[in-house]
Structures are given as C-alpha cells and as structure tokens.
C-alpha cells in the first residue's frame, strides 16, 4: 500500500539554525500538507500546497517557514532560524484531489524536531 | 480555539465490548469528518470518515455516527480488541478549505 514517507525521523538542532524536513507524498497525490504536534498538544495545521504554490496557511506559518517541491517527488518544509518553541513532531500529509472532493489526507510517520 | 473537542482524554474498555469515542464541534461550516488512530512515535492513520450529508458510515468493526443538529460525532468500535489501544483523533474539514482541524485526542485502552 502506498504511503507517505518522511526523513529524518529525528532531528536535533541548535536554536537559530536552519532545518529542512523532507517528505515524499503518495505518488498520485496532488495536494500536500504540513502539520505539527507540540508535545501534549493538538495536531495543528501549518500549510497546504498545490500546483507549486501555497493554497492555505495558518498563523503559525510565519516568515520563518517555507515549503518547496524541488522535484517530482519531494516536498520540504524549511525553518530558517529555529526557536525553542519549534520543537515538535512535524507531520507531512497528502491527498489526491483536495478539499472540494472530500478527500482523505494520509499522514507520514513524522519528524521529531528538538531545538536546543 | 476549540472548534473540535474530545472531552474524554482517556477511555478503558474490556476486550470484546463496545468502545464509544465522542467528538463535538462548534463550526457549522464543517462538512467532512474523519477519525484517525495514532500510536506513539507514528503518524495518524486514517480510520473512517463521514460526509455531513450522511448520519452513519460503517467499515467493518468501525462505525461513525454524525448528529449535525447537536454538532456531535461518535466512533463505535465493536468488538474492541487489544490492538485497538491507541490515541484516537477526530478531525473536521470544510469544503472551502484544505486544513484539518483536530480534536485533542482520546486514549483508548482495551484490556484483555
């Protein structure tokens, strides 16, 4: 069964450093998402991406964050200058057709980011 | 922002019995609801969904009920198995948007 994959599974970084989290969505999916879950809190939406542009983003997704689809398979989340409060589990998700078709989003296993 | 709430942080059920997990929402624009199961250190795994035009959807041991007037949905697992022990999240989406809004989760423990 196709699945969303994410690398790395764990990332430890120093505050102020840049990190790039990588995702490979399911191959025939067209909409891509990043969510995060801070320890003990809800899963929160960050951003959605379609046709090489951001289609929706939350208040969390400020100028420190960016997303990119550098090639036909990868989808990346970059945090330019990490803060302590960016420590969380980051989940990538994808679906085939997006919101108008009541699609189900499929999630990857997550990257645990720890900012020291 | 508590648009989707799961008021029970945990639930313990005996193997073979029914598990009922509840979820309430406040935003009447939501028209698609999903349940995900999550094990520690893994991503949410899709279980079952329901569109707002329905009031019930069934898939094997899992049934989701939607009461639009009460803005309430529930997930029934019958019969419950020890492997069902996990955290269950309900999530909601509205047609005009991409994002899923998640509840806080309910930890289900199914005892043998």
gemmi code that builds the backbone of each chain (N, CA, C; Angstrom):
import gemmi

chains = {
    "A": [
        ("UNK", (0.841, -1.188, 0.000), (0.000, 0.000, 0.000), (0.884, 1.249, 0.000)),
        ("UNK", (0.602, 2.208, -0.885), (1.440, 3.415, -0.918), (1.358, 4.166, 0.394)),
        ("UNK", (2.461, 4.837, 0.749), (2.442, 5.587, 1.995), (3.308, 6.830, 1.863)),
        ("UNK", (3.040, 7.773, 2.764), (3.844, 8.988, 2.838), (5.083, 8.678, 3.676)),
        ("UNK", (6.239, 9.075, 3.190), (7.465, 8.858, 3.960), (8.087, 10.199, 4.335)),
        ("UNK", (8.801, 10.203, 5.448), (9.427, 11.431, 5.932), (10.840, 11.137, 6.413)),
        ("UNK", (11.743, 12.084, 6.149), (13.109, 11.992, 6.663), (13.572, 13.368, 7.150)),
        ("UNK", (14.401, 13.422, 8.177), (14.781, 12.300, 9.031), (13.656, 11.973, 10.012)),
        ("UNK", (13.806, 10.898, 10.753), (12.797, 10.581, 11.767), (12.999, 11.457, 13.006)),
        ("UNK", (14.268, 11.819, 13.268), (14.601, 12.691, 14.393), (15.620, 13.717, 13.920)),
        ("UNK", (15.496, 14.938, 14.439), (16.456, 15.984, 14.123), (16.668, 16.823, 15.374)),
        ("UNK", (17.935, 16.966, 15.749), (18.287, 17.834, 16.868), (19.089, 18.999, 16.303)),
        ("UNK", (18.744, 20.204, 16.680), (19.424, 21.368, 16.139), (19.595, 22.430, 17.212)),
        ("UNK", (20.499, 23.336, 16.971), (20.696, 24.456, 17.875), (19.762, 25.599, 17.476)),
        ("UNK", (19.305, 26.320, 18.476), (18.459, 27.488, 18.232), (19.156, 28.431, 17.237)),
        ("UNK", (18.390, 28.927, 16.280), (18.920, 29.840, 15.284), (19.388, 29.155, 14.011)),
        ("UNK", (19.519, 27.836, 14.045), (19.945, 27.103, 12.863), (18.760, 26.847, 11.932)),
        ("UNK", (19.091, 26.614, 10.685), (18.081, 26.271, 9.688), (17.911, 24.752, 9.644)),
        ("UNK", (16.674, 24.312, 9.491), (16.426, 22.889, 9.296), (15.522, 22.698, 8.084)),
        ("UNK", (15.706, 21.590, 7.427), (14.846, 21.196, 6.309), (14.308, 19.812, 6.600)),
        ("UNK", (12.995, 19.719, 6.632), (12.322, 18.440, 6.831), (11.801, 17.980, 5.477)),
        ("UNK", (11.987, 16.690, 5.219), (11.663, 16.168, 3.887), (10.526, 15.156, 3.930)),
        ("UNK", (9.766, 15.149, 2.860), (8.604, 14.275, 2.751), (8.517, 13.787, 1.311)),
        ("UNK", (8.124, 12.532, 1.159), (7.762, 12.033, -0.160), (6.287, 11.649, -0.098)),
        ("UNK", (5.413, 12.458, -0.689), (3.971, 12.144, -0.658), (3.660, 10.907, -1.500)),
        ("UNK", (2.442, 10.430, -1.390), (1.984, 9.319, -2.220), (1.982, 9.774, -3.672)),
        ("UNK", (2.422, 8.898, -4.568), (2.839, 9.342, -5.899), (1.735, 9.968, -6.738)),
        ("UNK", (0.510, 9.567, -6.646), (-0.529, 10.162, -7.484), (-1.316, 11.252, -6.756)),
        ("UNK", (-0.793, 11.692, -5.611), (-1.459, 12.749, -4.861), (-0.993, 14.114, -5.344)),
        ("UNK", (-1.894, 15.078, -5.243), (-1.611, 16.399, -5.797), (-1.574, 17.500, -4.742)),
        ("UNK", (-2.156, 17.214, -3.564), (-2.204, 18.212, -2.505), (-1.319, 17.743, -1.357)),
        ("UNK", (-0.536, 18.663, -0.819), (0.427, 18.304, 0.200), (0.281, 19.245, 1.383)),
        ("UNK", (0.561, 18.706, 2.565), (0.290, 19.436, 3.796), (1.429, 19.216, 4.795)),
        ("UNK", (1.608, 20.219, 5.655), (2.424, 20.035, 6.853), (1.572, 20.374, 8.068)),
        ("UNK", (1.692, 19.520, 9.081), (1.084, 19.722, 10.380), (2.174, 19.560, 11.423)),
        ("UNK", (1.895, 20.046, 12.621), (2.824, 19.773, 13.707), (2.046, 19.477, 14.982)),
        ("UNK", (2.710, 18.774, 15.886), (2.121, 18.488, 17.191), (3.189, 18.729, 18.248)),
        ("UNK", (3.006, 19.800, 18.986), (3.855, 20.044, 20.142), (3.453, 19.052, 21.224)),
        ("UNK", (4.429, 18.583, 21.973), (4.189, 17.544, 22.974), (3.032, 17.920, 23.894)),
        ("UNK", (2.040, 17.033, 23.962), (0.911, 17.259, 24.857), (-0.177, 18.153, 24.289)),
        ("UNK", (0.005, 18.597, 23.037), (-0.979, 19.496, 22.449), (-1.629, 18.864, 21.214)),
        ("UNK", (-2.559, 19.606, 20.618), (-3.269, 19.092, 19.446), (-2.380, 19.086, 18.216)),
        ("UNK", (-2.766, 18.297, 17.254), (-2.168, 18.371, 15.925), (-2.672, 19.661, 15.279)),
        ("UNK", (-1.744, 20.469, 14.772), (-2.103, 21.782, 14.228), (-1.686, 21.881, 12.762)),
        ("UNK", (-2.563, 22.434, 11.973), (-2.284, 22.669, 10.559), (-1.260, 23.791, 10.390)),
        ("UNK", (-0.310, 23.586, 9.487), (0.640, 24.638, 9.146), (0.347, 25.223, 7.759)),
        ("UNK", (0.333, 24.357, 6.741), (0.286, 24.857, 5.374), (-0.205, 23.764, 4.429)),
        ("UNK", (-0.857, 24.194, 3.356), (-1.201, 23.280, 2.273), (-0.616, 23.815, 0.972)),
        ("UNK", (-0.358, 22.914, 0.047), (0.423, 23.240, -1.150), (-0.154, 22.491, -2.321)),
        ("UNK", (-0.396, 23.233, -3.406), (-0.948, 22.611, -4.606), (-0.437, 23.345, -5.819)),
        ("UNK", (-0.074, 22.617, -6.821), (0.346, 23.220, -8.097), (1.470, 24.227, -7.877)),
        ("UNK", (2.415, 23.836, -7.042), (3.617, 24.630, -6.767), (3.366, 25.955, -6.074)),
        ("UNK", (2.241, 26.051, -5.392), (2.065, 27.227, -4.567), (1.267, 26.908, -3.309)),
        ("UNK", (1.450, 27.787, -2.317), (0.716, 27.631, -1.071), (-0.743, 27.945, -1.327)),
        ("UNK", (-1.645, 27.032, -0.909), (-3.065, 27.291, -1.083), (-3.718, 27.779, 0.204)),
        ("UNK", (-3.159, 27.423, 1.333), (-3.690, 27.890, 2.604), (-2.581, 27.779, 3.650)),
        ("UNK", (-2.567, 28.696, 4.601), (-1.594, 28.588, 5.680), (-2.210, 29.114, 6.971)),
        ("UNK", (-1.684, 28.633, 8.087), (-2.185, 29.069, 9.382), (-1.317, 30.205, 9.918)),
        ("UNK", (-1.751, 30.731, 11.056), (-0.996, 31.826, 11.693), (0.385, 31.365, 12.142)),
        ("UNK", (0.515, 30.067, 12.383), (1.809, 29.546, 12.823), (2.843, 29.690, 11.707)),
        ("UNK", (2.410, 29.534, 10.496), (3.294, 29.513, 9.333), (3.712, 30.935, 8.989)),
        ("UNK", (4.693, 31.451, 9.745), (5.141, 32.832, 9.510), (6.342, 32.843, 8.566)),
        ("UNK", (7.022, 33.973, 8.509), (8.103, 34.152, 7.528), (9.291, 33.226, 7.776)),
        ("UNK", (9.355, 32.623, 8.935), (10.447, 31.695, 9.217), (10.263, 30.356, 8.518)),
        ("UNK", (9.054, 30.103, 8.060), (8.737, 28.834, 7.423), (8.629, 29.008, 5.912)),
        ("UNK", (9.024, 27.986, 5.194), (8.785, 27.959, 3.757), (8.620, 26.503, 3.323)),
        ("UNK", (7.929, 26.320, 2.202), (7.751, 24.979, 1.655), (8.150, 25.004, 0.190)),
        ("UNK", (8.525, 23.821, -0.283), (9.008, 23.727, -1.648), (8.792, 22.306, -2.137)),
        ("UNK", (8.552, 22.212, -3.442), (8.542, 20.898, -4.087), (9.676, 20.954, -5.110)),
        ("UNK", (10.874, 20.597, -4.678), (12.055, 20.822, -5.525), (12.129, 19.912, -6.748)),
        ("UNK", (11.407, 18.784, -6.679), (11.410, 17.880, -7.825), (10.060, 17.173, -7.849)),
        ("UNK", (9.935, 16.125, -8.654), (8.631, 15.488, -8.808), (8.184, 14.637, -7.663)),
        ("UNK", (9.067, 14.428, -6.671), (8.660, 13.513, -5.613), (8.770, 14.106, -4.211)),
        ("UNK", (9.721, 15.016, -3.972), (9.927, 15.517, -2.619), (9.109, 16.764, -2.325)),
        ("UNK", (8.772, 16.922, -1.052), (8.074, 18.103, -0.556), (8.764, 18.466, 0.744)),
        ("UNK", (9.266, 19.703, 0.855), (10.089, 20.054, 2.004), (9.494, 21.207, 2.800)),
        ("UNK", (9.792, 21.178, 4.087), (9.467, 22.283, 4.990), (10.785, 22.809, 5.531)),
        ("UNK", (11.024, 24.099, 5.353), (12.234, 24.726, 5.865), (11.880, 25.684, 6.984)),
        ("UNK", (12.624, 25.586, 8.058), (12.526, 26.573, 9.128), (13.850, 27.311, 9.143)),
        ("UNK", (13.809, 28.610, 8.877), (15.043, 29.363, 8.612), (15.886, 29.552, 9.865)),
        ("UNK", (15.293, 29.929, 10.937), (16.025, 30.214, 12.169), (15.209, 29.633, 13.316)),
        ("UNK", (15.574, 28.427, 13.707), (14.718, 27.700, 14.642), (14.703, 28.341, 16.024)),
        ("UNK", (13.532, 28.223, 16.647), (13.346, 28.703, 18.017), (13.046, 27.487, 18.902)),
        ("UNK", (13.202, 27.693, 20.199), (12.918, 26.592, 21.124), (11.502, 26.066, 20.943)),
        ("UNK", (10.567, 26.990, 20.707), (9.160, 26.601, 20.598), (8.817, 25.896, 19.293)),
        ("UNK", (9.795, 25.767, 18.399), (9.571, 24.979, 17.182), (9.740, 23.480, 17.448)),
        ("UNK", (10.183, 23.121, 18.626), (10.321, 21.702, 18.976), (8.947, 21.050, 18.941)),
        ("UNK", (8.819, 20.040, 18.113), (7.519, 19.393, 17.908), (7.716, 18.198, 16.996)),
        ("UNK", (6.633, 17.453, 16.824), (6.578, 16.418, 15.807), (5.961, 17.055, 14.567)),
        ("UNK", (6.614, 16.937, 13.445), (6.116, 17.517, 12.203), (5.646, 16.395, 11.282)),
        ("UNK", (4.392, 16.523, 10.871), (3.789, 15.505, 10.006), (3.531, 16.083, 8.616)),
        ("UNK", (3.890, 15.314, 7.626), (3.535, 15.616, 6.244), (2.308, 14.781, 5.886)),
        ("UNK", (1.443, 15.313, 5.043), (0.263, 14.570, 4.594), (0.005, 14.884, 3.134)),
        ("UNK", (-0.750, 14.016, 2.476), (-1.110, 14.276, 1.086), (-2.488, 13.709, 0.793)),
        ("UNK", (-3.128, 14.255, -0.225), (-4.358, 13.657, -0.740), (-4.441, 13.877, -2.241)),
        ("UNK", (-5.406, 13.212, -2.872), (-5.436, 13.183, -4.334), (-5.967, 14.452, -4.948)),
        ("UNK", (-7.075, 14.960, -4.391), (-7.790, 15.985, -5.130), (-8.131, 17.221, -4.330)),
        ("UNK", (-7.812, 17.216, -3.046), (-8.027, 18.427, -2.294), (-9.417, 18.579, -1.727)),
        ("UNK", (-9.737, 19.762, -1.237), (-10.918, 19.951, -0.391), (-12.249, 19.767, -1.091)),
        ("UNK", (-12.330, 20.108, -2.349), (-13.648, 20.100, -2.979), (-14.197, 18.696, -3.168)),
        ("UNK", (-13.341, 17.690, -3.034), (-13.779, 16.326, -3.284), (-13.814, 15.498, -2.010)),
        ("UNK", (-13.789, 16.175, -0.856), (-13.880, 15.494, 0.440), (-12.867, 14.370, 0.525)),
        ("UNK", (-11.652, 14.701, 0.173), (-10.597, 13.699, 0.169), (-10.051, 13.436, 1.566)),
        ("UNK", (-9.512, 12.246, 1.728), (-8.863, 11.869, 2.976), (-7.386, 12.179, 2.890)),
        ("UNK", (-6.864, 12.827, 3.901), (-5.438, 13.103, 3.963), (-4.715, 11.932, 4.632)),
        ("UNK", (-3.636, 11.510, 4.010), (-2.831, 10.416, 4.540), (-1.528, 10.992, 5.086)),
        ("UNK", (-1.199, 10.560, 6.298), (-0.096, 11.155, 7.021), (1.149, 10.279, 6.984)),
        ("UNK", (2.301, 10.949, 7.015), (3.562, 10.254, 7.193), (3.833, 9.988, 8.665)),
        ("UNK", (4.945, 9.301, 8.953), (5.243, 8.920, 10.332), (5.761, 10.062, 11.201)),
        ("UNK", (6.140, 11.171, 10.574), (6.565, 12.329, 11.345), (8.075, 12.458, 11.491)),
        ("UNK", (8.503, 13.691, 11.717), (9.887, 14.002, 12.097), (9.839, 14.693, 13.447)),
        ("UNK", (10.561, 14.120, 14.391), (10.612, 14.753, 15.709), (11.757, 15.750, 15.711)),
        ("UNK", (11.429, 17.036, 15.846), (12.426, 18.105, 15.851), (12.624, 18.592, 17.275)),
        ("UNK", (13.874, 18.621, 17.689), (14.220, 19.135, 19.014), (15.194, 20.293, 18.834)),
        ("UNK", (14.801, 21.454, 19.307), (15.636, 22.651, 19.211), (16.220, 22.936, 20.590)),
        ("UNK", (17.550, 22.977, 20.650), (18.239, 23.188, 21.940), (18.769, 24.604, 22.079)),
    ],
    "B": [
        ("UNK", (-8.626, 28.204, 20.641), (-9.543, 27.812, 19.583), (-9.948, 26.364, 19.803)),
        ("UNK", (-11.213, 26.142, 20.128), (-11.672, 24.793, 20.468), (-12.768, 24.387, 19.509)),
        ("UNK", (-12.541, 24.523, 18.241), (-13.578, 24.207, 17.269), (-13.932, 22.729, 17.261)),
        ("UNK", (-12.979, 21.886, 17.591), (-13.216, 20.448, 17.664), (-12.717, 19.984, 19.031)),
        ("UNK", (-13.612, 19.355, 19.766), (-13.262, 18.960, 21.131), (-13.547, 17.486, 21.367)),
        ("UNK", (-12.621, 16.842, 22.032), (-12.840, 15.486, 22.522), (-12.718, 15.574, 24.030)),
        ("UNK", (-13.837, 15.485, 24.699), (-13.878, 15.798, 26.123), (-13.315, 14.710, 27.021)),
        ("UNK", (-13.211, 13.497, 26.486), (-12.668, 12.415, 27.307), (-11.219, 12.177, 26.911)),
        ("UNK", (-10.273, 12.490, 27.780), (-8.875, 12.259, 27.422), (-8.515, 10.777, 27.377)),
        ("UNK", (-9.278, 9.956, 28.096), (-8.967, 8.525, 28.079), (-10.226, 7.700, 28.271)),
        ("UNK", (-10.136, 6.453, 27.800), (-11.254, 5.519, 27.898), (-10.672, 4.119, 28.039)),
        ("UNK", (-11.203, 3.364, 28.991), (-10.748, 1.992, 29.195), (-11.917, 1.045, 28.978)),
        ("UNK", (-11.704, 0.020, 28.164), (-12.775, -0.898, 27.780), (-12.249, -2.329, 27.842)),
        ("UNK", (-13.121, -3.228, 28.164), (-12.750, -4.646, 28.168), (-12.782, -5.193, 26.742)),
        ("UNK", (-11.850, -6.067, 26.447), (-11.823, -6.726, 25.141), (-13.184, -7.363, 24.839)),
        ("UNK", (-13.640, -7.176, 23.591), (-14.915, -7.754, 23.172), (-16.109, -6.830, 23.360)),
        ("UNK", (-15.921, -5.804, 24.194), (-17.034, -4.876, 24.425), (-16.976, -3.731, 23.412)),
        ("UNK", (-17.961, -2.864, 23.480), (-18.018, -1.715, 22.569), (-17.201, -0.549, 23.134)),
        ("UNK", (-16.459, 0.103, 22.264), (-15.795, 1.366, 22.613), (-16.545, 2.483, 21.896)),
        ("UNK", (-16.860, 3.532, 22.639), (-17.541, 4.690, 22.046), (-16.701, 5.925, 22.337)),
        ("UNK", (-16.204, 6.527, 21.278), (-15.405, 7.739, 21.412), (-16.202, 8.903, 20.850)),
        ("UNK", (-16.212, 10.003, 21.575), (-17.061, 11.127, 21.228), (-16.267, 12.352, 20.803)),
        ("UNK", (-16.923, 13.176, 20.016), (-16.285, 14.384, 19.488), (-17.375, 15.431, 19.275)),
        ("UNK", (-17.119, 16.650, 19.679), (-18.048, 17.755, 19.471), (-17.359, 18.850, 18.662)),
        ("UNK", (-18.136, 19.554, 17.877), (-17.563, 20.643, 17.109), (-18.475, 21.860, 17.189)),
        ("UNK", (-17.912, 23.009, 16.905), (-18.687, 24.243, 17.009), (-18.911, 24.922, 15.664)),
        ("UNK", (-18.036, 24.645, 14.698), (-18.116, 25.349, 13.424), (-19.103, 24.650, 12.489)),
        ("UNK", (-20.207, 25.299, 12.193), (-21.247, 24.688, 11.354), (-20.822, 24.595, 9.885)),
        ("UNK", (-19.677, 25.185, 9.551), (-19.178, 25.087, 8.184), (-18.491, 23.750, 7.907)),
        ("UNK", (-18.151, 23.032, 8.951), (-17.516, 21.732, 8.744), (-18.471, 20.799, 8.014)),
        ("UNK", (-17.987, 20.125, 6.981), (-18.875, 19.221, 6.262), (-18.240, 17.866, 5.980)),
        ("UNK", (-17.078, 17.630, 6.556), (-16.433, 16.334, 6.372), (-15.646, 16.043, 7.632)),
        ("UNK", (-15.853, 14.842, 8.153), (-15.278, 14.483, 9.437), (-14.514, 13.172, 9.298)),
        ("UNK", (-13.394, 13.100, 9.996), (-12.535, 11.929, 9.879), (-12.106, 11.484, 11.270)),
        ("UNK", (-11.870, 10.207, 11.398), (-11.252, 9.653, 12.603), (-9.896, 9.062, 12.218)),
        ("UNK", (-8.914, 9.397, 13.049), (-7.576, 8.862, 12.875), (-7.168, 8.139, 14.158)),
        ("UNK", (-6.352, 7.129, 13.977), (-5.762, 6.411, 15.103), (-4.272, 6.698, 15.102)),
        ("UNK", (-3.713, 6.870, 16.277), (-2.286, 7.189, 16.346), (-1.613, 6.380, 17.449)),
        ("UNK", (-0.559, 5.686, 17.040), (0.312, 5.020, 18.001), (1.479, 5.951, 18.325)),
        ("UNK", (2.113, 5.757, 19.482), (3.266, 6.600, 19.840), (4.333, 6.568, 18.760)),
        ("UNK", (4.921, 7.717, 18.483), (6.026, 7.857, 17.529), (5.628, 7.478, 16.096)),
        ("UNK", (4.336, 7.485, 15.806), (3.876, 7.256, 14.437), (2.952, 8.385, 14.018)),
        ("UNK", (2.707, 8.477, 12.720), (1.747, 9.460, 12.232), (0.331, 8.980, 12.388)),
        ("UNK", (-0.631, 9.901, 12.337), (-2.044, 9.496, 12.387), (-2.387, 8.587, 11.207)),
        ("UNK", (-3.123, 7.541, 11.488), (-3.563, 6.599, 10.460), (-5.055, 6.759, 10.262)),
        ("UNK", (-5.464, 6.970, 9.026), (-6.879, 7.162, 8.737), (-7.683, 5.915, 9.060)),
        ("UNK", (-8.840, 6.121, 9.709), (-9.732, 5.017, 10.048), (-11.007, 5.040, 9.229)),
        ("UNK", (-11.753, 6.118, 9.356), (-13.074, 6.180, 8.756), (-13.483, 7.640, 8.668)),
        ("UNK", (-14.332, 7.954, 7.716), (-14.787, 9.328, 7.559), (-16.289, 9.360, 7.308)),
        ("UNK", (-16.837, 10.560, 7.395), (-18.252, 10.732, 7.102), (-18.486, 12.127, 6.559)),
        ("UNK", (-19.292, 12.196, 5.543), (-19.701, 13.476, 4.986), (-20.915, 13.985, 5.748)),
        ("UNK", (-21.099, 15.281, 5.753), (-22.213, 15.858, 6.506), (-23.583, 15.529, 5.914)),
        ("UNK", (-23.603, 14.969, 4.723), (-24.906, 14.596, 4.145), (-25.368, 13.239, 4.665)),
        ("UNK", (-24.513, 12.564, 5.410), (-24.870, 11.264, 5.976), (-24.953, 11.368, 7.488)),
        ("UNK", (-25.593, 10.375, 8.105), (-25.568, 10.334, 9.561), (-24.880, 9.086, 10.103)),
        ("UNK", (-24.466, 8.201, 9.203), (-23.797, 6.983, 9.638), (-22.916, 6.474, 8.511)),
        ("UNK", (-21.745, 5.964, 8.909), (-20.889, 5.279, 7.953), (-20.204, 4.134, 8.682)),
        ("UNK", (-20.191, 2.989, 8.018), (-19.713, 1.778, 8.667), (-18.597, 1.143, 7.847)),
        ("UNK", (-17.581, 0.645, 8.542), (-16.495, -0.063, 7.866), (-15.990, -1.132, 8.812)),
        ("UNK", (-16.483, -2.347, 8.611), (-16.061, -3.445, 9.477), (-16.476, -3.214, 10.917)),
        ("UNK", (-15.507, -3.214, 11.813), (-15.811, -3.030, 13.241), (-16.035, -1.569, 13.621)),
        ("UNK", (-15.787, -0.671, 12.688), (-15.843, 0.765, 12.975), (-17.095, 1.401, 12.359)),
        ("UNK", (-17.802, 2.162, 13.171), (-18.961, 2.909, 12.694), (-18.860, 4.324, 13.226)),
        ("UNK", (-19.080, 5.284, 12.356), (-19.105, 6.674, 12.784), (-20.535, 7.191, 12.625)),
        ("UNK", (-20.994, 7.878, 13.655), (-22.320, 8.484, 13.658), (-22.156, 9.998, 13.715)),
        ("UNK", (-22.975, 10.687, 12.935), (-22.935, 12.139, 12.929), (-24.320, 12.694, 13.264)),
        ("UNK", (-24.357, 13.560, 14.259), (-25.593, 14.259, 14.632), (-25.349, 15.746, 14.379)),
        ("UNK", (-25.789, 16.201, 13.220), (-25.490, 17.575, 12.828), (-26.169, 18.595, 13.719)),
        ("UNK", (-27.385, 18.305, 14.124), (-28.104, 19.286, 14.949), (-27.399, 19.486, 16.288)),
        ("UNK", (-26.795, 18.425, 16.808), (-26.066, 18.523, 18.074), (-24.589, 18.830, 17.864)),
        ("UNK", (-24.164, 18.888, 16.622), (-22.748, 19.077, 16.282), (-21.889, 18.064, 17.052)),
        ("UNK", (-22.240, 16.833, 16.873), (-21.611, 15.754, 17.629), (-21.379, 14.558, 16.723)),
        ("UNK", (-20.206, 13.962, 16.856), (-19.992, 12.690, 16.185), (-19.360, 11.702, 17.152)),
        ("UNK", (-19.560, 10.443, 16.834), (-19.011, 9.398, 17.685), (-18.466, 8.263, 16.822)),
        ("UNK", (-17.487, 7.603, 17.380), (-16.881, 6.428, 16.734), (-17.161, 5.218, 17.622)),
        ("UNK", (-17.782, 4.209, 17.034), (-18.055, 2.973, 17.754), (-17.137, 1.879, 17.220)),
        ("UNK", (-16.520, 1.174, 18.121), (-15.666, 0.038, 17.752), (-16.251, -1.209, 18.409)),
        ("UNK", (-16.697, -2.137, 17.561), (-17.325, -3.356, 18.087), (-16.873, -4.559, 17.262)),
        ("UNK", (-16.332, -5.621, 17.879), (-15.901, -5.661, 19.278), (-14.516, -5.038, 19.430)),
        ("UNK", (-14.234, -4.495, 20.565), (-12.921, -3.883, 20.802), (-11.866, -4.981, 20.978)),
        ("UNK", (-10.669, -4.687, 20.466), (-9.556, -5.630, 20.562), (-8.358, -4.934, 21.201)),
        ("UNK", (-7.477, -5.672, 21.851), (-6.305, -5.025, 22.471), (-5.482, -4.208, 21.482)),
        ("UNK", (-5.434, -4.637, 20.232), (-4.694, -3.896, 19.209), (-5.308, -2.559, 18.864)),
        ("UNK", (-6.525, -2.320, 19.336), (-7.169, -1.018, 19.123), (-6.646, 0.029, 20.097)),
        ("UNK", (-5.885, -0.382, 21.074), (-5.351, 0.562, 22.056), (-4.442, 1.566, 21.370)),
        ("UNK", (-4.821, 2.825, 21.430), (-4.119, 3.906, 20.728), (-4.795, 5.220, 21.116)),
        ("UNK", (-4.283, 6.306, 20.568), (-4.961, 7.589, 20.709), (-5.803, 7.824, 19.452)),
        ("UNK", (-7.047, 8.197, 19.648), (-7.968, 8.425, 18.539), (-8.268, 9.922, 18.436)),
        ("UNK", (-8.083, 10.430, 17.224), (-8.349, 11.836, 16.963), (-9.542, 11.964, 16.016)),
        ("UNK", (-10.452, 12.859, 16.331), (-11.398, 13.254, 15.304), (-10.880, 14.532, 14.659)),
        ("UNK", (-11.212, 14.707, 13.417), (-10.777, 15.878, 12.657), (-11.908, 16.318, 11.758)),
        ("UNK", (-11.937, 17.592, 11.458), (-13.013, 18.145, 10.637), (-12.436, 19.063, 9.572)),
        ("UNK", (-13.172, 19.143, 8.502), (-12.724, 19.928, 7.357), (-13.946, 20.585, 6.737)),
        ("UNK", (-13.773, 21.766, 6.136), (-14.894, 22.358, 5.414), (-14.528, 22.493, 3.955)),
        ("UNK", (-15.497, 22.439, 3.134), (-15.305, 22.298, 1.695), (-14.439, 23.388, 1.099)),
        ("UNK", (-14.505, 24.563, 1.673), (-13.768, 25.681, 1.092), (-12.305, 25.688, 1.491)),
        ("UNK", (-11.907, 24.839, 2.398), (-10.545, 24.897, 2.908), (-9.819, 23.584, 2.826)),
        ("UNK", (-8.498, 23.642, 2.977), (-7.658, 22.453, 2.940), (-7.418, 21.848, 4.302)),
        ("UNK", (-7.433, 22.671, 5.306), (-6.895, 22.241, 6.575), (-7.836, 21.318, 7.334)),
        ("UNK", (-7.247, 20.385, 8.047), (-7.978, 19.596, 9.022), (-7.811, 20.255, 10.383)),
        ("UNK", (-8.925, 20.355, 11.109), (-8.891, 20.828, 12.480), (-9.096, 19.615, 13.384)),
        ("UNK", (-8.132, 19.399, 14.259), (-8.132, 18.195, 15.080), (-8.670, 18.450, 16.472)),
        ("UNK", (-9.282, 17.425, 17.037), (-9.572, 17.410, 18.454), (-8.323, 17.017, 19.230)),
        ("UNK", (-8.414, 17.059, 20.536), (-7.257, 16.798, 21.372), (-6.901, 15.328, 21.538)),
        ("UNK", (-7.782, 14.452, 21.092), (-7.496, 13.022, 21.158), (-8.068, 12.362, 22.399)),
        ("UNK", (-8.389, 11.086, 22.255), (-8.813, 10.231, 23.366), (-7.947, 8.982, 23.351)),
        ("UNK", (-7.340, 8.708, 24.488), (-6.507, 7.493, 24.582), (-7.401, 6.317, 24.960)),
        ("UNK", (-7.491, 5.359, 24.058), (-8.293, 4.156, 24.292), (-7.386, 3.025, 24.749)),
        ("UNK", (-7.782, 2.400, 25.840), (-7.067, 1.215, 26.325), (-8.052, 0.052, 26.352)),
        ("UNK", (-7.746, -0.979, 25.597), (-8.600, -2.164, 25.565), (-7.883, -3.258, 26.349)),
        ("UNK", (-8.514, -3.656, 27.434), (-7.880, -4.626, 28.327), (-8.270, -6.049, 27.948)),
        ("UNK", (-7.295, -6.965, 27.917), (-7.605, -8.363, 27.554), (-8.471, -9.018, 28.624)),
    ],
}
model = gemmi.Model(1)
for chain_id, residues in chains.items():
    chain = gemmi.Chain(chain_id)
    for i, (resn, *xyz) in enumerate(residues, 1):
        res = gemmi.Residue()
        res.name, res.seqid = resn, gemmi.SeqId(i, " ")
        for name, pos in zip(("N", "CA", "C"), xyz):
            atom = gemmi.Atom()
            atom.name, atom.element = name, gemmi.Element(name[0])
            atom.pos, atom.b_iso = gemmi.Position(*pos), 0.0
            res.add_atom(atom)
        chain.add_residue(res)
    model.add_chain(chain)
structure = gemmi.Structure()
structure.add_model(model)
structure.setup_entities()
